[in-house]
Amino acid sequence: MMESIGKQAMLELAITLPPRGSGAVMRVLHRELRSAILDGRLKPGLRLPSTRILADSWGVSRNTVMGAYDLLLSEGYLFARHGAGTYVAEALPIRADRVAVPDEPNKEPDRRLSEFWQSPPRYLLKPWASTAPSNMLFRLGVPDTASFPYHIWRRLLARSLRSLAKQPAAYVEAEGRPALREAIANHVSFARAVACNSDDVVVTAGTQQAFDLLAKILVTPGKTTVAIEDPGYAPVRGAFLAVGAKIAPVPVDADGVIVDRIPADTKIICVTPSHQFPVGVAMSMRRRAELLEFARANDAVIIEDDYDGEFRFGTTPRDALQTLDRAGSVFYVGTFSKSLFPGIRLGFVVCPPWAKRTLCAAKQVTDWHQPVLEQDALAAFISEGHMARHVRKMRKLYAERRELMMTGLQTHFGAWLDPVPAAGGMHLTAFGREPLDFDAIARSARQRNMDVRSLRALSASGECQPGLVLGYGATSPDGITEGLLQLRRLFPATGPTKYARGGARSLVA
C-alpha cells in the first residue's frame, strides 16, 4: 500500500531555499528533493503532497514546485498515477555522480572456474520475473499469488507434517515422491493429453533445474548444437551455454519456430509450442509435424517447455508434442510456479524411458531430491481436485485481464504497437509499427515502476522485430488501466494518422 505524507512532515526536511526571484529556487528545490529520495528520507512508494500544498509550505510559486516535480519525473525519481498523485519511484536511477564500478576486476580469470563461469552472460546477472519488486506493474512471468487458496495449502502442509511425525521420512527417491509423481502423471494426462505414467516423471526444482539437468545429460561440450527459439527464454540459453553447448538461435513466425531454419547438425531443440515465449503464438499442427520429423530424421531430441499451458482462453488446445511423438524424442517440462506460486519451486520432466535412469542419476548428484513436505502437500493438492479448481478460476481471471490489456493497447497505442492476440498465458507482446527506441522505452518504464520488457532484449541474435512485452498475471485490472496511461506518456505525443493493422507475424527483422 502506498504511504502518504502531509504538509507538516514535508516541512521537517532540512531544505534551505534561496530568496524568491533569485532564479535558483527551482534548481535548489529539485536538488534537495532528489537528495532526500536517494538518502532514503523519502521512501520508495511514498506519495508526495500536491504542488499547491508545497508551494504554500515553502512560500514559493506553484510553477516552481511543478518544475521541480517535472524534472524528477523525467529523471525517474518520481512517477505519477493518473488522478492519484505523485509518488517516489520504487526502482531509482543510478546517481549521475556515482563512480562506475566494472562488472569484472581487472585481473586474469580464475582458472579453477569453467570457461563459462569465468564471465557469466549479463542476462544471468539481471533480475528476472520473480525478482522484480512485488508492487511493480506488468511483471513478466509472475502469477496472481493473492488469489491462491493459502488456507487449503496450509491445511495440506499441516497434514503432511503430522504424517511425517508418525513416520519420519529419510532420504527419498531422486525422481520424487511416488504420490506426487502419480498425481502429476494424472494431471498432465487429463489437462494436456500427455501420454505418461508415474514412472516417466522426474520431479525437479522448477523448470530451470529441469533445463540444467537435461543439458548435463544431453550435451557433449564443444560439440552439441542446441536450437533455441529467437526471441526466447534467456535462462534456457544460459543452462546450455553453461555446459559448453553451441547455441543456434532460430526465428519464429505465426506458426511457431521455423523448422527450415534449424541447422542440420542440431541435436537438441528447445521450444514453447503451446504459448511461445515471449511472442505468444501457438505452434501450428503442420509445424509440429515438421519438427517431430526433423527430430526423427536427424536423431535429435526436443525439449517441450509447457510453462503456462493450463491458461487457455476459449480455444481448443493443440496436442502436446509429447502426445504426438512416436519416436521417444520429446522431453516434456512443466512447472507449478505459474499455476500456483513461484516460491513453491517444484516442476517436473516427463522423459522418454531410455533417459530416465540417467536423468535420475543427474538429479541425485545435484541435490538428491526436493523437500518431502512440499511434495506431499502438492500431491494432495492435485489429487483432491484443488489444482483443477484453482486453474479454472485463474483462467477466467487472466482472460479478463488479457482482454483489458488488448483493448488498452489498441486504444492508446494503435499508432505505434500491434498487439499479438495470444490465446493463453499471462503476458502480451506487441510489435512496433514505427521505428521507436523500444529498449529506451522499456528502461524508462522500469524507472517508473513498470516491468516492461523490450522484445529485442529477449533475442539471442538481436535480429527480431522490435516491440514490447507486458505481463498481466500479477497486475490488477486497475493497475493495467493505470499502467497503460503511464506507459503512454513515454511515447510520442502524436503518431501517424494512418497505419496498417494486422501486419505479418514474422519476427525476423
Number of C-alpha atoms within 10 A of each C-alpha: 6 10 12 14 12 13 14 9 10 17 12 8 13 9 15 11 17 14 11 12 8 9 10 13 20 23 15 16 21 18 16 18 19 22 14 15 19 17 10 10 11 20 16 19 20 19 23 21 18 16 20 14 16 21 17 12 13 15 12 18 16 15 13 19 22 17 16 21 25 16 18 19 19 14 16 23 24 28 25 20 14 12 7 9 14 21 24 26 24 22 19 18 16 12 11 7 6 7 8 9 7 7 8 10 8 7 6 8 14 10 8 8 10 13 14 13 14 14 12 13 13 8 14 13 8 9 10 16 15 16 10 18 15 11 17 19 27 29 29 24 23 26 26 19 17 9 14 17 13 11 8 13 17 12 12 20 19 14 16 19 18 12 14 15 10 8 9 10 11 8 11 14 16 21 27 25 20 17 17 25 23 20 20 27 21 20 18 18 15 11 12 18 17 20 17 19 16 19 16 19 26 26 29 26 20 23 25 18 21 28 22 20 22 23 22 20 14 19 20 14 16 11 13 19 23 28 27 27 27 29 28 26 19 18 16 21 24 20 21 26 21 18 22 20 24 19 18 20 21 24 27 25 18 18 18 25 30 19 20 13 13 20 14 12 14 21 19 26 24 22 26 27 27 29 25 29 26 24 29 25 25 22 24 17 17 9 17 22 14 15 21 23 16 20 21 16 10 13 14 20 22 24 23 22 26 21 25 23 21 21 24 21 17 11 8 8 18 16 16 23 27 26 16 17 18 11 14 17 22 26 22 23 26 25 27 21 23 23 23 23 19 18 11 16 19 23 22 24 29 27 23 18 11 10 16 18 11 15 21 21 15 18 26 14 10 13 11 17 21 22 15 18 17 19 22 22 22 26 20 21 19 18 17 12 11 15 19 16 12 15 16 13 12 20 20 15 17 26 21 14 23 26 12 16 22 19 15 17 22 15 10 14 20 20 20 23 20 25 24 17 16 20 20 26 28 29 25 26 25 24 23 21 20 16 9 14 13 23 18 12 19 24 17 20 23 23 22 29 26 26 24 24 25 22 27 23 20 19 22 21 14 16 14 20 18 25 29 25 25 26 27 27 25 26 24 16 17 10 17 22 18 17 23 19 17 19 18 14 10 15 15 9 7 8 13 10 6 8 14 9 12 10 10 8 16 16 20 15 10
